[in-house]
Amino acid sequence: MDDTPIPITPRPMSIEERSILARLLEFDFPGSEGLRAQVPFVSVVGVCPCGCVTRELKVDRAQVPPAPGVTSPVPGGAEIPARGGDYGGEIIAFAKDGYLSSLEAYSHGLEPIRSWPPMGVLIFRSRG
């Protein structure tokens, strides 16, 4: 399956997207401070073709410099616990050239994750 993001008209991040991304970046790792500074300047510019909540991001580079020393995916992650018939999954963020580039939610089951889980059920942890 082609997982190339489908471009959309750029829009601000939703409250859920911004909250999850900010929480993923709370861990200390090389470049974390620089990535946190980018969050106010992030727009959503693409969606996953499978219908999941994964978003392609774009940072307004005129407003903030790249974060030095960042690896991708970033070391902060969130586990989506299995509930009922749901297999659970993970949420991770990616960076490219020192800038935030995507926020991905993937399922451990067959069905994609079609809505952001509530913050209260997510288990945030450092993956590094």
Kinemage of the C-alpha trace (Angstrom):
@kinemage 1
@onewidth
@group {chain A} dominant
@subgroup {mainchain}
@vectorlist {calphas} color= white
{ca met a 1} P 0.000 0.000 0.000
{ca asp a 2} L 1.230 3.493 -0.834
{ca asp a 3} L 1.480 5.453 2.408
{ca thr a 4} L 2.444 8.759 0.791
{ca pro a 5} L 0.531 11.486 2.653
{ca ile a 6} L -2.365 13.131 0.851
{ca pro a 7} L -1.758 16.893 0.776
{ca ile a 8} L -4.431 19.071 2.383
{ca thr a 9} L -4.905 22.797 2.708
{ca pro a 10} L -2.592 23.695 5.593
{ca arg a 11} L -4.428 24.085 8.894
{ca pro a 12} L -3.497 24.602 12.533
{ca met a 13} L -3.073 21.485 14.635
{ca ser a 14} L -6.181 20.407 16.542
{ca ile a 15} L -6.172 20.596 20.331
{ca glu a 16} L -5.715 16.802 20.477
{ca glu a 17} L -2.842 16.791 17.983
{ca arg a 18} L -1.054 19.684 19.692
{ca ser a 19} L -1.527 18.215 23.195
{ca ile a 20} L -0.190 14.803 22.197
{ca leu a 21} L 2.767 16.259 20.293
{ca ala a 22} L 3.668 18.584 23.173
{ca arg a 23} L 3.549 15.664 25.631
{ca leu a 24} L 5.792 13.520 23.379
{ca leu a 25} L 8.347 16.337 23.432
{ca glu a 26} L 8.414 16.739 27.235
{ca phe a 27} L 11.160 14.126 27.555
{ca asp a 28} L 14.734 15.397 27.524
{ca phe a 29} L 16.747 14.188 24.538
{ca pro a 30} L 19.167 15.844 22.102
{ca gly a 31} L 17.226 18.572 20.301
{ca ser a 32} L 14.104 18.335 22.483
{ca glu a 33} L 14.232 22.001 23.469
{ca gly a 34} L 14.476 23.042 19.817
{ca leu a 35} L 11.548 20.810 18.826
{ca arg a 36} L 9.419 22.166 21.691
{ca ala a 37} L 10.084 25.687 20.373
{ca gln a 38} L 8.662 24.620 16.984
{ca val a 39} L 5.245 23.480 18.258
{ca pro a 40} L 3.578 26.937 18.038
{ca phe a 41} L 4.650 27.145 14.391
{ca val a 42} L 3.443 23.711 13.214
{ca ser a 43} L 0.694 23.243 10.619
{ca val a 44} L -0.924 20.041 9.379
{ca val a 45} L -0.289 19.724 5.642
{ca gly a 46} L -1.153 16.079 4.888
{ca val a 47} L -3.149 13.057 6.008
{ca cys a 48} L -2.539 9.330 5.703
{ca pro a 49} L -4.346 7.645 2.791
{ca cys a 50} L -5.471 4.725 5.019
{ca gly a 51} L -7.814 6.988 6.997
{ca cys a 52} L -5.867 6.866 10.262
{ca val a 53} L -5.073 9.978 12.296
{ca thr a 54} L -1.428 10.196 11.165
{ca arg a 55} L -0.621 13.758 10.101
{ca glu a 56} L 2.137 15.239 7.979
{ca leu a 57} L 3.448 18.389 9.644
{ca lys a 58} L 5.212 21.498 8.425
{ca val a 59} L 7.020 24.010 10.588
{ca asp a 60} L 7.156 27.684 9.562
{ca arg a 61} L 10.932 27.764 9.176
{ca ala a 62} L 10.994 31.554 9.046
{ca gln a 63} L 9.870 31.587 12.686
{ca val a 64} L 12.182 29.044 14.320
{ca pro a 65} L 15.538 27.375 13.574
{ca pro a 66} L 16.083 23.635 13.164
{ca ala a 67} L 16.673 21.600 16.309
{ca pro a 68} L 20.266 20.332 16.426
{ca gly a 69} L 21.072 16.672 17.035
{ca val a 70} L 17.543 15.314 16.653
{ca thr a 71} L 17.036 11.657 15.740
{ca ser a 72} L 13.911 10.349 14.064
{ca pro a 73} L 11.585 9.114 15.324
{ca val a 74} L 11.945 11.357 18.353
{ca pro a 75} L 12.567 9.452 21.596
{ca gly a 76} L 9.224 10.291 23.235
{ca gly a 77} L 6.364 7.898 22.493
{ca ala a 78} L 2.899 7.003 23.692
{ca glu a 79} L 1.374 3.569 24.052
{ca ile a 80} L -2.299 3.214 23.186
{ca pro a 81} L -3.446 0.400 25.505
{ca ala a 82} L -5.622 -2.380 24.117
{ca arg a 83} L -9.258 -2.011 25.169
{ca gly a 84} L -12.187 -4.266 24.387
{ca gly a 85} L -11.746 -5.561 20.825
{ca asp a 86} L -9.039 -2.981 20.144
{ca tyr a 87} L -5.429 -4.199 19.836
{ca gly a 88} L -3.900 -0.914 20.921
{ca gly a 89} L -1.023 0.818 19.206
{ca glu a 90} L 1.588 3.555 19.444
{ca ile a 91} L 1.966 7.258 18.755
{ca ile a 92} L 5.327 8.620 17.646
{ca ala a 93} L 6.631 11.842 16.119
{ca phe a 94} L 9.187 12.208 13.347
{ca ala a 95} L 11.615 14.981 12.463
{ca lys a 96} L 13.466 15.691 9.247
{ca asp a 97} L 16.386 18.083 8.913
{ca gly a 98} L 15.823 19.246 12.505
{ca tyr a 99} L 12.133 20.069 12.010
{ca leu a 100} L 9.007 18.226 13.119
{ca ser a 101} L 7.641 16.369 10.089
{ca ser a 102} L 4.865 13.983 11.183
{ca leu a 103} L 2.768 12.701 14.039
{ca glu a 104} L 1.961 9.033 13.527
{ca ala a 105} L -0.534 6.747 15.240
{ca tyr a 106} L -0.343 3.109 14.295
{ca ser a 107} L -2.354 0.102 15.346
{ca his a 108} L -1.111 -3.282 16.531
{ca gly a 109} L -4.238 -4.760 14.928
{ca leu a 110} L -5.693 -4.735 11.439
{ca glu a 111} L -7.829 -1.599 11.753
{ca pro a 112} L -6.191 1.828 11.607
{ca ile a 113} L -6.584 4.257 14.498
{ca arg a 114} L -9.207 6.683 13.211
{ca ser a 115} L -9.439 9.102 16.155
{ca trp a 116} L -6.946 10.410 18.667
{ca pro a 117} L -7.262 8.552 21.977
{ca pro a 118} L -7.986 10.646 25.075
{ca met a 119} L -4.827 11.868 26.804
{ca gly a 120} L -5.895 10.054 29.991
{ca val a 121} L -5.532 6.596 28.429
{ca leu a 122} L -2.168 7.153 26.760
{ca ile a 123} L 1.005 5.891 28.437
{ca phe a 124} L 3.815 8.309 27.619
{ca arg a 125} L 7.396 7.139 27.915
{ca ser a 126} L 10.872 7.809 26.664
{ca arg a 127} L 11.799 5.409 23.866
{ca gly a 128} L 15.453 6.385 24.020
